[in-house]
């Protein structure tokens, strides 16, 4: 039996502002998924949140991009958005970019990461959920996990990892993808994925073609043509026995690397690894957060979760993130705290430039 793991998320209403998720919306999602489980639509589920994003983690046997599973998530988000509107929550339904479900939630606002696997005797996975950032936020940790021997010792000493991995990289602006082999094409790979607002790692495979990790790559601004909220990506990573160890996976988040997003989706800031209870973005609507939930998957059942960043080992990283926050915030509206002009095209800046355009004059 093949097991499909689907992580589908959406911002359907913030509490308070964009800082967190109201318990009533999570309870609604839990009730809906419990009913779907009783009906046999899914095997198991867990409802989580990262900041103001509702995260649905589901297992089933229907494969990726399944219309029934996507419609289940879509209906939950729609009901949750209606509830959020009743409660007056902020930005209610902002990730719902259409009123009618079209068979797949991709391109309709929600973020999606899914993989279909043949379960190993022991199948540990880590589900990552970020808030106040974009899909390119995963580029750095995914490269560290699957491409950097200074992070992942198994690339050197584990024969099962020594051949390296294949990275599927998406050009988010052109809608094209390329598969690159690492370590053979490492320099070319880095040339692309270092441009985190243009290229994003979508999937990582072992050299034998087996899926190792998958990430959401939906860009809301490209879908809607304007800023309607940051993308807040999700990711699934398999661990141990032919894949990097759990500790090697988590180590990739020990830097608090800089990501795009934060306030109004318009600033660079440090990605802070936090426990789910601390996934509430308050300072300048941030700083950007990432939550990691670990599960053992057995016959489609989710054993867990274990809150992987609920660990004092990451206290120094969180302190570093706060120090970076103090420093970069002093820059205010100046680059490099504010995003470059190309990315600002999807914010309110164009309306400012439109207002001023007739006041520019030629100079010699």
Beta strands, then each sheet from edge to edge (+ up, - down):
strand 1: 2-10
strand 2: 44-50
strand 3: 53-60
strand 4: 111-118
strand 5: 123-131
strand 6: 165-171
strand 7: 176-182
strand 8: 199-206
strand 9: 211-215
strand 10: 234-239
strand 11: 258-261
strand 12: 267-270
strand 13: 272-273
strand 14: 289-298
strand 15: 301-307
sheet 1: 2+ 3- 1+ 4-
sheet 2: 7+ 6- 8+ 9- 10+ 5- 14+ 13+
sheet 3: 7+ 6- 8+ 9- 10+ 5- 14+ 15-
sheet 4: 11+ 12-
end
